[in-house]
Amino acid sequence: MAGRHENVYGLHAVRSVLERRPETIVAAKILREPGGKLGELARELTRRGVIVQHVHRAELDRMTEGGVHQGVVAEVRAAPEFTIDAFEALVLERGRALRLLVLDGVEDPRNLGACLRTADAAGIDAVVVPRDHSAKLTAVAMKTATGATETVPVFRAPNLARTLAWLKEAGVWVVGADAEADQTLYAAKLAPPVAMALGGEGRGLSRSLVDRCDTRVTIPMAAPVESLNVAAAAAILVYAARRQRL
């Protein structure tokens, strides 16, 4: 992935990159005659040596395909992928405090970004996704994550089922969200070290992952809704785990 660039847009997302990885910002385009927070960001980018070009709103709209850019788009060198060695080191370092969110087949970048934002807010150590059939950290995902892509590492597992098997061998309790489970998440053990797994949009967890779970839980519904959006389900699950921890 060396040399790959991404467009990051939105005040919060660009500022997060500026604060955490300023050396990766190649250039920025900002609305003409910026004021307020946008003007402050323009001055800070210039102070850091970033080439800032002032453009019309139509160009920013075109670059973001109509996204909510808030007047700024930055070209950023993509962050390196979280390696297997780094992931295993994190698991061992965090030990009994480890909390992971596992996303199986989440292909919508907005859902991935929303899950990252929730994971950041809930104190999740890392998000694990399959290498294939998973959304990439596109500009849309970064915008939805509002900076969480800079703080929550994402590990792309070559084989998600084997990764869960390795986590179990390392003493991590694997919980799968499954609409057909016999117990609710409120009755389940969610204390760390734990990996909480959810399936992608409309499909749920794959059978190979269900078979790797130590326990399966369901989110109780008051109304006959077929299923929750994966980002909403992830928020409910990780905060139920946080509540147990507190």
C-alpha positions as CSV (number, residue, x, y, z in Angstrom):
1,M,0.0,0.0,0.0
2,A,3.1,2.2,-0.2
3,G,2.4,5.5,-2.0
4,R,-1.4,5.3,-1.8
5,H,-3.1,8.7,-1.1
6,E,-6.6,9.4,0.3
7,N,-8.7,12.5,0.3
8,V,-9.8,13.4,3.9
9,Y,-12.5,16.0,4.2
10,G,-14.4,17.8,7.0
11,L,-13.0,20.0,9.8
12,H,-12.8,17.3,12.5
13,A,-11.3,14.6,10.2
14,V,-8.6,16.9,8.7
15,R,-7.7,18.4,12.1
16,S,-7.3,14.9,13.6
17,V,-4.8,14.0,10.9
18,L,-3.0,17.3,11.4
19,E,-2.7,16.7,15.1
20,R,-1.6,13.0,14.9
21,R,0.0,12.5,11.5
22,P,0.9,16.0,10.1
23,E,3.8,14.7,8.1
24,T,1.3,12.7,5.9
25,I,-0.6,15.7,4.6
26,V,0.5,16.3,1.1
27,A,-1.7,19.3,0.2
28,A,-5.0,20.9,1.1
29,K,-7.8,22.7,-0.7
30,I,-9.9,25.2,1.3
31,L,-12.8,27.4,0.5
32,R,-12.0,30.9,-0.6
33,E,-12.0,33.6,2.1
34,P,-12.3,31.1,5.0
35,G,-13.3,32.5,8.4
36,G,-13.8,31.1,11.9
37,K,-12.6,27.5,12.5
38,L,-11.9,27.0,8.8
39,G,-9.6,30.1,8.8
40,E,-7.8,28.8,11.8
41,L,-7.3,25.4,10.2
42,A,-6.0,27.1,7.0
43,R,-3.4,29.1,9.0
44,E,-2.3,26.0,11.0
45,L,-1.9,24.0,7.8
46,T,0.2,26.8,6.3
47,R,2.3,27.1,9.4
48,R,3.0,23.3,9.2
49,G,4.3,23.8,5.7
50,V,1.3,22.3,3.9
51,I,0.6,23.8,0.5
52,V,-2.9,25.2,0.8
53,Q,-4.9,26.1,-2.3
54,H,-8.1,28.3,-2.0
55,V,-10.8,27.1,-4.4
56,H,-14.5,27.5,-5.1
57,R,-17.1,25.4,-3.3
58,A,-18.0,23.6,-6.6
59,E,-14.5,22.1,-6.8
60,L,-14.7,20.8,-3.2
61,D,-18.2,19.4,-4.0
62,R,-16.8,17.6,-7.0
63,M,-13.9,16.1,-5.1
64,T,-16.1,14.8,-2.3
65,E,-19.0,13.8,-4.7
66,G,-21.3,16.0,-2.8
67,G,-20.1,15.0,0.7
68,V,-20.3,17.4,3.7
69,H,-16.7,18.7,3.4
70,Q,-17.2,21.9,5.5
71,G,-14.9,23.8,3.2
72,V,-11.8,21.6,3.4
73,V,-10.3,18.6,1.6
74,A,-6.8,17.3,2.4
75,E,-4.7,14.9,0.4
76,V,-3.1,12.5,2.8
77,R,-0.7,9.6,2.5
78,A,-2.6,6.6,3.7
79,A,-1.6,5.2,7.1
80,P,0.1,1.8,6.9
81,E,-2.0,-1.3,7.6
82,F,-1.9,-2.7,11.1
83,T,0.4,-5.8,10.7
84,I,-0.2,-9.3,12.1
85,D,2.8,-8.8,14.4
86,A,1.5,-5.5,15.7
87,F,-1.9,-7.0,16.3
88,E,-0.6,-9.9,18.2
89,A,1.7,-7.6,20.2
90,L,-1.4,-5.5,21.1
91,V,-3.3,-8.5,22.3
92,L,-0.5,-9.7,24.5
93,E,0.2,-6.2,25.8
94,R,-3.4,-5.5,26.8
95,G,-3.8,-8.9,28.3
96,R,-6.8,-9.2,30.6
97,A,-7.9,-5.7,29.7
98,L,-8.3,-6.4,26.0
99,R,-11.5,-5.4,24.2
100,L,-11.9,-5.9,20.4
101,L,-14.7,-5.3,17.9
102,V,-14.8,-7.8,15.1
103,L,-16.7,-6.8,11.9
104,D,-17.5,-9.6,9.4
105,G,-18.2,-8.4,5.9
106,V,-19.1,-4.8,6.6
107,E,-18.8,-3.4,3.1
108,D,-20.5,0.0,3.5
109,P,-17.7,2.6,4.3
110,R,-20.2,4.7,6.3
111,N,-21.0,1.8,8.5
112,L,-17.3,1.0,9.0
113,G,-16.7,4.7,9.9
114,A,-19.6,4.7,12.3
115,C,-18.4,1.5,14.0
116,L,-14.9,3.1,14.3
117,R,-16.4,6.2,15.9
118,T,-18.3,4.1,18.4
119,A,-15.3,1.9,19.1
120,D,-13.2,5.0,19.9
121,A,-15.9,6.5,22.2
122,A,-16.2,3.1,24.1
123,G,-12.5,2.5,24.5
124,I,-12.2,-0.4,22.2
125,D,-8.5,-1.4,21.6
126,A,-8.8,-2.3,17.9
127,V,-11.3,-3.2,15.2
128,V,-10.7,-6.5,13.3
129,V,-12.1,-7.0,9.8
130,P,-11.4,-9.5,7.0
131,R,-8.9,-8.6,4.4
132,D,-11.4,-9.3,1.7
133,H,-15.1,-8.3,1.5
134,S,-14.7,-5.4,3.9
135,A,-15.0,-1.6,3.4
136,K,-11.7,0.3,3.0
137,L,-10.8,3.4,4.9
138,T,-12.1,5.7,2.2
139,A,-12.7,9.4,2.5
140,V,-16.4,8.6,3.3
141,A,-15.4,6.2,6.1
142,M,-12.9,8.7,7.5
143,K,-15.5,11.5,7.4
144,T,-18.1,9.3,9.2
145,A,-15.5,8.2,11.8
146,T,-14.8,11.9,12.6
147,G,-11.2,11.3,13.5
148,A,-11.5,7.8,15.0
149,T,-9.4,6.4,12.1
150,E,-6.4,8.1,13.7
151,T,-7.0,6.6,17.2
152,V,-8.5,3.1,16.7
153,P,-6.2,0.7,14.8
154,V,-7.8,-1.5,12.1
155,F,-6.4,-5.0,11.6
156,R,-7.3,-6.7,8.3
157,A,-7.1,-10.4,9.0
158,P,-6.1,-12.7,6.2
159,N,-8.4,-15.3,7.6
160,L,-11.0,-14.1,10.2
161,A,-11.9,-17.5,11.5
162,R,-8.3,-18.4,12.2
163,T,-7.8,-15.0,13.9
164,L,-10.7,-15.8,16.3
165,A,-9.3,-19.3,16.9
166,W,-5.9,-17.7,17.8
167,L,-7.6,-15.2,20.1
168,K,-9.4,-18.0,21.9
169,E,-6.1,-19.8,22.4
170,A,-4.7,-16.5,23.9
171,G,-7.5,-16.5,26.5
172,V,-9.9,-14.0,24.8
173,W,-13.6,-14.6,25.2
174,V,-15.3,-14.5,21.8
175,V,-18.9,-13.2,21.7
176,G,-21.0,-13.3,18.5
177,A,-24.1,-11.2,17.9
178,D,-26.7,-13.6,16.4
179,A,-30.4,-13.0,16.0
180,E,-31.0,-16.7,16.7
181,A,-29.1,-16.9,19.9
182,D,-30.8,-18.2,23.1
183,Q,-29.6,-15.5,25.4
184,T,-29.6,-11.7,25.3
185,L,-26.5,-9.7,25.6
186,Y,-27.6,-8.5,29.0
187,A,-27.3,-12.0,30.4
188,A,-24.0,-12.8,28.8
189,K,-20.4,-12.4,30.0
190,L,-18.9,-9.4,28.2
191,A,-16.0,-8.6,30.5
192,P,-12.5,-8.4,29.1
193,P,-10.5,-9.9,27.6
194,V,-13.3,-10.1,25.0
195,A,-13.8,-9.9,21.2
196,M,-17.3,-8.9,20.2
197,A,-18.2,-10.0,16.6
198,L,-20.9,-8.8,14.4
199,G,-21.9,-9.6,10.8
200,G,-22.3,-7.3,7.9
201,E,-25.3,-5.6,6.4
202,G,-28.2,-8.0,6.3
203,R,-26.2,-11.2,6.4
204,G,-25.1,-11.6,10.0
205,L,-22.0,-13.6,11.0
206,S,-20.7,-16.2,8.6
207,R,-21.1,-19.9,9.8
208,S,-17.3,-20.2,10.1
209,L,-17.3,-17.4,12.7
210,V,-20.4,-18.6,14.5
211,D,-18.6,-21.9,15.1
212,R,-15.6,-20.1,16.6
213,C,-17.7,-18.1,19.2
214,D,-17.6,-19.0,22.9
215,T,-21.1,-17.7,23.2
216,R,-23.8,-16.1,21.0
217,V,-26.1,-13.3,22.1
218,T,-29.1,-11.5,20.7
219,I,-30.2,-7.9,21.1
220,P,-33.8,-7.9,22.5
221,M,-36.3,-6.1,20.3
222,A,-39.5,-4.4,21.5
223,A,-40.9,-4.3,18.0
224,P,-40.7,-6.8,15.1
225,V,-37.8,-5.3,13.4
226,E,-35.9,-7.7,11.1
227,S,-32.5,-6.5,12.1
228,L,-30.6,-3.4,13.3
229,N,-28.0,-1.5,11.2
230,V,-24.6,-3.0,12.0
231,A,-23.3,0.3,13.4
232,A,-26.3,0.6,15.8
233,A,-25.9,-3.0,16.9
234,A,-22.2,-2.4,17.5
235,A,-22.9,0.6,19.6
236,I,-25.4,-1.4,21.8
237,L,-23.0,-4.3,22.1
238,V,-19.8,-2.4,23.1
239,Y,-21.7,-0.2,25.5
240,A,-23.3,-3.2,27.2
241,A,-19.7,-4.5,27.6
242,R,-18.5,-1.1,28.9
243,R,-21.4,-1.0,31.5
244,Q,-20.4,-4.5,32.8
245,R,-16.8,-3.3,33.1
246,L,-17.8,-0.1,35.0
